[in-house]
Amino acid sequence: MGLFKYRKIFYDSVIISMVLFFFCSTNISAESKENNEQITTACIEALKIIQPINTEKLDVKIGDIYNVINIEGNLDGYSLGYFVDGKPYGYAIYNISSNSIREFMFCPEKRNLYKELEEKAEEYDNVDENKLINGIVYEGGIDYCTYDNAGNKVEYSEDYTTEGASDEENSYNSEELDDIICNKNVVTRSMYGGDFDSLCDTIKESDINSPSTFSNWSVVPDSGLAMITYNYSIAKLKCYCCGITAMTGILNWMGYNDIDTIYMNLWNHSPVEEIEECVINNEMTYYGGVNNNKLINYVNNSYLSDSNTTAYADYDLTYDEIKNHIGNATCGERAPFLLSIELKQYDNSTGDWMYNEDGKTITDGHAVVALSYMNTKSNNTENHYVGIWNTWNIHSEDNKTTDEHLLKYIDNLHASKSIRYINYDDLIKFENIHVSGIMFKNVQSKNIKEVKTIYACKNNIDLVCVVPNGTRYVKFPTWSMASNGSDVFWHEGVVGAGNYATVSIDMSKHNISRDYYATHIYAYDANMKQLAKYSTVLNYVDPYISNVSTEKKTIRGYTLTCKLPTGTTRVDFPTWTSYNGQDDLQFHDATLNGDTAYLTIHKSMHNYEKGVYNTHIYAFNSRNQTIDIVVLPTVELK
């Protein structure tokens, strides 16, 4: 019987807890004890790795622990699921040999990869998902697969389609498959036997949160731009090439906003090679690969010819070069690049690499957008992670864009939730893997992005956004929609560190009424040359207290309710009786529930006096400014 327990760990007023699913056992072998220690270490490392990006200080639990095996069928690591409030929140894959996390993702609705594989199995006619072997096969740092007891292979790959796969594609080398099926580490789930509390006691506060654990971390500040997904390419454009998908996102970051046009231009002119046809949902869909050199030439000639930016290939890509490119040492601004991961194909029949007619090794690869990096230290060893845009469909809000083709639901504060981190050192150690990149010189973004309303009320509307590198002046023209622009006023913003621009829109410059207020944003360089424009930010402002009512009037008192103006953070109900003037004046704090406030006034609050009660309502904003005042009709209590 499976048991479900957890133990909480406290530090820095943040609660982190680890959850293990395990099977009880009366006899604990030396091997199971070793596995327990490995699982404990894996949980510690999994909790460590997410601390920099857990900016919301979420209460994180770990569960759904599965084995990861290599293609020889040996236990290679563990795949652990993150949970927040009982819901999946990403995963981490622990490598036993290096005692480190080889890959992780921390974001809502992303489950343990084995759960994803189970769903893939349901889409294969010849795979019985109920007979899946409990293990994930890690193949070169890109794809994952598992098998059922009949030898059918299920892969986790974004190139997977609902059309299913051939028997050949689902098969694997029979000898290796026998090893996998018969391997005792795979047939059962990762087991824990013994005292659970003792296991948790081994995880110390200092193990999880140490200042020396993380030496560096950086995310491209506008990685919420339209880094389109595989699903978007297939559903809307009816063609898919990973290199073109990646380059489209990067060009969008540079300011080329029509993502559909960019994508099809790259598809038609790069050109795409080895095109395959596939029918999906009764429509012809095309798959292909792109030659990076041809892609670079087209981008330089067609998109970057009138700028100082140049795309170039780096065939011997090092982690320092990745860090410099993203971290602005060479580009002048933190910037994404295209990361290519190529796998040489192995011929099981000959025991050698597969070669084409020209004598070159046949490769199968994947291109992604690299958006982030992270350095971590564990056991005096520094680990290097590269954060790549997750082109798998993360959740239902993927690819919902604004008119400027910017993703609506991702900004810099949460951009890490869209990033899949891979251990770069672990990736390049494989003999059959070659890593290269399409990098950019003198690159910068030309979009205004991450536009957020920080505060809105009758007094002020505060906005923040990220403007292009080189922006000296930023203006925020604003008007009320009912005025048709007659009350437009150009508010001056301030450009601060990190290219963040802020403005506090003085609403006294506009017609104050219940209305939507529209704001555009213009960024200019030192010579007042326009660098970028963003439209339109809409904010609804209700400046008035309304819907005031007196309810439940009895001889003991009465209850008041009202609807509050936009931006109200505090409400006072000053109340007194007419008897002896304001000698019993009390400023009662109301209870707020959304945009409604309510308060019950009892005689006991006012010396049990009878007669006329007077009440006003004062609504205040977060800066303690008065938004609105209402004088209520008097109430008589007998």
N, C-alpha and C positions, 0 to 999 in steps of 0.2 A: 504494500500500500504506500503510495507517495504521500509524504508529509510536506507541509508548507509552513516555514517559520522564518522569522527575521529578528535581528537584534540591531538596535539603533546605536549609532556612534555620534557623539556630539563634538563639535569644534567650531569656533568662531561664530557661535549662535546659529550654525547651519547643521541640519541633521542629515546625515548620510546613512543609509542602511543597506545592508546586503541581504539578499534573499537567495536561498538555494533550494532547488527542488532535489530531493534525494530519496534513496531507498534505505530503509533500516536493515542492518545486518548484525547478527549475533556474533559472528566470527569475522574479525578484521585481519586480513592477510597483510603481509609486508608490502605486497604490490598495491593493495587498496589504500594502505596508509600513505604510500608514496603518491598515489593519485590524489588523495585528500590534500596533501601538502601542495601539490601542483595546482589544484583547484583554488585553494586558499590564496596562493600567490597570484593566480590569474585574476581573482576578484580584486585583490589589492591594486594590481596594475591597472585593471579596468576602471576602478574608481579614481585612481590618480590621474589618468590621462584626460578625463573630461573636466577637471577642475578649472582650467583657464576659460573654457567656453561655456561653462555652466554659470553664465552671468546672472541668471535669475535666481541663483541659489536654490535650485529645486531639490526636493527630497528624492534621492535616486536609490532605487533598489536594483539588485541583479537577480536574474532568474533565467529559466530556460537554457540550461547549460548543456551543450552538445559537443560530441567529439569532432575534431578536425583531423583528417587522416591524409597522408600523402598517397601518391599513385601506386606505391608499393604496398599499401594497406596498413602502414604503421601509424600509431597514434602520433600526431604531429602537434596538436594543440587543442584549444577549447574555444568554442564560439559561445559568447555570453550575451544575453539580452538585457538591455537597460529598461527599467520600468519607472514611470512617474505617475503617482495616483492610480496605480494598478494597470496603467495602459502602456503599451510598448513605446519606447523612446530611443530606439537605436540599438546598436550592437557593438561588441568589441571581439576581435579575434586574437587570442593569445598564442604565442609561439613558445613551445616548451624549450627548444634548444637555445634560443637567445634570451629567454626570460623577459620578453617584452611583448607589447601589443603590436601586431603586424598591420592591423587595419581597424578603424572604428568609424562610427557615425553616431552623432548625438542629435536626434531630431524627432519631433512627434510623428507617430504612426508608422515609424520604420521598425520592423520586427527583426528578430533573429533570422539570419539567412536561411536556416533550416526550415523555418516556417514558410518562407517564400518558396523554397524548393518543393515543399509538400503541395503548395498550390499549383506549381508548375506541373507536378505529377498528375494532378487531376485533369490537365488539359491534354495529356498523352493517352491515346486509346490503349496502348499496349503496356502501360505502367500501372501497377496496382499500388496506389499511394498508401494503402493500409499495410503493405508488406515492405515498405521502405526500410533500408538498413540505416541504423541510427548513426550516421556519420557524414560529415561534409568533406569532400575531396577538394583540396586547395590546389589549383592548377596555375602556377606562375603568377599569382598575384592579381589576376584579372577576373577569371570566371570561377564558379563553384559548381560542383555536381554531386549527385548521390546516385545510388542504385537501388533497385528492388531485388528480391531474391531470385528473380528470373534473369537477372543480368541486364535489365534495361537501364539505361543511363538517363538521368534528368539533369539538365544544365541550368545554371542561372546566368543568363547572358541577355543583354539588351537586344541582341539580334534575333532572339527567339520570337517566333510568330505563332499565332493560334492555329496555323495550318498543320502543326505537328512536324515530326521529323521521320526520316527513313530509319529502317532497322539498322543500317550501317552507321548512321549518325548516333543512334542510341546504344550501339554496342561498344565494347571495350576489349582490349587484349584479354583473352580468356584466362591466361595464367595469372595475370595481375588481378583480374576480377575475382578469381578463386581465392586469392590471398585476402582480398578485401572482405569477401563474404565470410571467410572462415576466421578472420582476425577477431580474437576475443574482445579487443578494445572497442570494436565497432558494433558488435551484435547487441550489446546492452548500452543503455544510457550511462553517462558519467555518473558514478555512484559515490555516495558519501555514507560511511557507516561510522557511528560513534557519537560522541558528545558534541552536539551542534554548538552549544554555548562555548565550549572550549575552542572550537574552530574560530568563532567570532572574536574571542578574546585575543587571538593572535593578531588581529588587525588593530593596530594602534593609531591614535590620532596623528602622530608624527609620520606614520607610514603613508597616510593618504594626502595630507596637506603639508607640504614642506616647501619653504621659499626657494630651496635649491633644486627642486624637482624640474622647474621649467626655466630655461635660460632665455627663450625668445619665442615670440608668437606674433604672427601678422596675417591679416586678412585684407585682400584688395578692398578698399572702402566702398566700392559701388558694385560689389559682386551680386547684387540683386537685379542687375540688368538682365536682358532677355537671353540668358544662356539656355537656349531651347532644348527640349528633351527629345528623346527617341520617339515617344508617343506623339508629340506635336508634329514631327517630321512625317511620320507615317499617316496620321489622321488628316492633316491639312495639305501637305505638299506631295504626298504619295510617292516619296522617294527618300532614301536614307543613306547617308555616308557619314561616318563618325567624324572624319576630318573636316568636312564641310559644316557639320553641326557645331563643332568647336570653333571654327574660324568665324562663323556667323555671330556667335556670342561675343567674340573678341572685337569684331568690327562694330557691333552694336555698342559695346563699351566705349569705343573710340568716337562714337557720335553718329554712326550710320544706322538710322533707326528703323528703316523699313525691312524688318527681318525676313519677310517672305521673298522680297525682291533680291536681297543679298544672297539668300540661300540658293535661289534658282540661278542667279548669275554665276555663283561659284560652281554649281552643279553642271551648268552648260558650257563653261569656258575654262575649267581648270586643266584638263577634263577629268571626268570620272572614268575609272577603268574597271574591267571585270564585272560589268553590270549583269546582275541576275534578276529575273522576273519572278514575281510571286503574287498570287491572287489573295487579297485580304478583304473580307467583307464584300466580295463580288467585284472588287476594283483592282486593276493592275497596279502593283507597287514594285518599285525598283530599288535594288540594293547595289552598292558599289563601293570601291575603294578609290582613294585619290593619291596621286604621286605628290609628295610634299614639295619637291622642287618646282613642279608645275603650279602648284597652289601658291607658292611664294611669289613666283613670277607674275601670276595674274593679279594677286593682291597688290603687289608693288606698282604694277603698271596701271591698274584700273581704279584703285582706291587711295593709294598713298603717293601718287606721282606729284601732287601739288602740295606736299607737306614735307617736313623734315624727318618724318617717321619712315623707317625701313624695316621690313621683315627679313629675317635671315635664318638659316638652318644651323643648329648646333648639334653635331653628331656625336659629340663626346661630352654629354651634359653632366655636370657635377652638381652636388647639392649647394655648394657655395654660389654657383651661377644662378641656380633657382632662387636662392635666398636674396641675392643681389637684385635680380629682376623684379621679384615681387616686392621686395623691401626698399626699392627706389634708389639703390646705390648707383645704378647705371642708367636708369630710365627717367629720372627726374620726378617720377610719381609712381606709387605702388601700382603695379600693372599685371594683368593676367598674361599667360602665354599658352601655346598649344603643346601639350605633352604627348609624345608618341611612344607607345609601348609595343614592341614587336617581339613575337614569339617564333623562334625557328621550329619548323615542323619535324617531328621525329617519326621515322619509319620503323615500326615494330618488326617488320619482316627482315629487314637488313641490319637492324641495330645501329643505324646511322641517320644523320640528318637527311631530309629530303631536298633534292636539288632540281632546278629547272634545266632547260636545254642549254642555257648559257653558263651552267656550272655554278650559279648562285643559289644559296639556300632559299628554300621556299618559306616564307614567313606569313604569319597571320597576326594582325595587330589591332590596336585600338587607339584612337586619339581622343583626348579629353582636354578640358580647360583647367589649367592649374591656377588656383586662386589664393592659395594660402600655404604657409609653412609653419612648422612647430618643432622646436628643439626640446627634448626632454632628457633628464638624467635619471638612470636607474642602475643601482649597484656599480656606481662609478663609470658607467658606460653611457655615452651620449647617443640618443636615438634621433633620427631625422625623419620628419613626416612632411609629406606634400599633400595639401588639401585640394582635391579635384572636384569640379562641379559634378554632382550626381545626376547623370542623365537618365537613371531609372526614374520612374514616376514616383516621387516621394509621397505625395498626398493629393487630395482632390483640388487643392488651390494652385497646383503647378500650371504655369503658362497662362494664367489670367492676367492680362496686361492692361495698362493704361493706353491712352491714345498715343503716347510717346513710345509705346512698345517696351515699357519698363514693367517688370513683374510687380504686381500690386502688393503682395503679401510678404515680401522679403526686403529687409533693410540691413544696414551694416551691423546693428546690434544683434540681429538674429541670423546673419548670413551664414554663420558656421553651421546652422541646422541644414543647410543645403549642400554641405561639403562632406565628402567621403575622404577620410584621411588614410593614406597608405604609408607604410614604413619604407622609405626610399632605400635604406641600406638592405633591408630584407628583399626588396624587389630586384635590385641589381646583382644580387649574389647568385641568381639562377644562371646556369650556363647557357640556357636557350633564350635568354631575354636580352634585348638591346633597347636602351632608352635614349631617345633624342628629343629635340624640341624645335618648334618654330618660335623664335624670340623676336623682340622688337627694340630698335634703337630710337631714342628721342621720342618716346611714346607718351601720350597723355590722353585722358578721357576728355571728351567734348560734350558731355551731357551734364545737365543739372539733375541730380538724382537724390534718392532717399529723402524726399520732401515729406515732412511730418508737421502736423499741427500739435504744438506742445500745450497750448492753452488757448481757450476762446471764451470770451464773455462780451458784455456790452462795452467794457472799457478798452480792452485790448484783444488782439489775436496775435499770438506768438507762433512763428514758424521757424523751422530749421531745415537746412538742406546742405548737400555737398555740391560745390561748384567746381568747374574745371581749374586745373593748375594754371596759375598766372592771372586769376581773377583779382582785380583790385577794387572794383565797384560792383555792387549788386543792388538792384532796385526791384521793388515789389508793388507794382500798380494794383490798386484794389478798388472795388466799387460794389455797391449793392445791386442785386439783380433787378429789383423793382425800378431802379432809377434809369435802367438802360445805359449806364455809364456816365450819367450826368454828374455824379458825385465822385468820379474817379480821382484818386490822389496817389502820387508816386512816392511810396515810402522808401527811405534809405535803409539798407541793411548793413551789417558789419561782417567782414570776412575775418575769421579767426584761424587758429591752429588746425591743421589737418584738412584745410579747405572747407571747413564747416562755416556756413553763413547763417546768420540769425537776424531776425527783425521782430520788433514789437509794433504792430500796426495800431496806431492811435485811432480808435473808432470815433472820436469826436470830429474827425475830418469827414465823416460820412453821415448819411441819413440813417439815424438809429431807428430801426423798426424790426418787427419779426420778418426776417428775410435771410436768403442765402447771400453770402458775400464772396465774390470771385477775386482771386489773386493770380496774376501772372508773375513770372520771375525772369529777370534779364541779368546776365553776367557780362561784365566788360573788363577789358584789360586796362593798363595804365593810360593808354591813349584813347580810351572810350570806344575801342573796337569791340563790337558784340561778339562774345565767344559762344554763348548758348542762350537758349530760351526754353522756358517750361510753362506749359499751360494745361489745365487750369486747376487751381486748388479751390475747392468749395467748402465753406464753413457756414453752417446754419447757426444763427444767433437769435435767441428769444430774450429780449431785455427786460421782460416784465414778470412780476409775480401774478399768477392768475389762478382761476378755479378755486377761489377761497370758499370754504364752507365750514359751518358750525354744526357739529354732530353730537349725538348722545348727550344732549343737555339734560341734566338732572338737578336735584337740589344740592348735590355735592359738587357739581362742576360741569365742564363742557370740554369737547375735543375739537381742535382746529386742524384743518388740512389745507394745503395749497400746492400748486404746481410752481416750481422754481425757475428762475431765469437761467440761461446757459452760463455755466462756469461757477455756479454757486457751490461754495465749500462749507459755509457756516450760515446758520439762520438763528436770529434772536427774536423772541416774542416778548417784548417789554409789556408788562401788564400791571395794572393798579386799579383800585376801587375808587369811585368818586367820593366816598366817605373820607373826610380829612385829607383830601387832595392826594398827593403822590407819596404819602408817608410809608405806604406798603409796596412801593415800586420794586418789581423784580424782573430781571432780564433772564427769561427762561430759554435754555438751549433746546431747540427742536431736534427731533430724531429725523434723520434723512434716509430715504429709501429711493435711490435713483434720483429722479427729478421731482420727487414729492417729499414734503415735510409735514410732520404731524406732531401735535403736542396736546396733552390733556392738562387742563388747569383746574386744580382743586381749591375749594375754599380754604383747606388747611394751609395752602401756600400763602394765603393773605389774611391771616388772623381770623379765619372763619367768618369774615364779614359778609353781610348780606347787601343786596343792592346792585348798583350798576358797576359792571366790570369793563375796563377799557383795555384793548389789546392792539398793538401795532405789529407789523412784520418787517424785519430788516434782513435783506439778503446780502451777504458779503462774498467777495471772491477770495482767492488764495493769498492775495496781497493785502487783505483786510480792507479793501476798498468797498464802499457801498455800491451795490448794483441797482437795487430798487427798494422802495419803502411803500408799504400799504397801511392805511388806517382802517381797521375793521369796524363794522357796526358794533355798538355796545351790546353787552349781554347782561340781562338782569337775573340774579339768583335770589331766591326767597329763603 
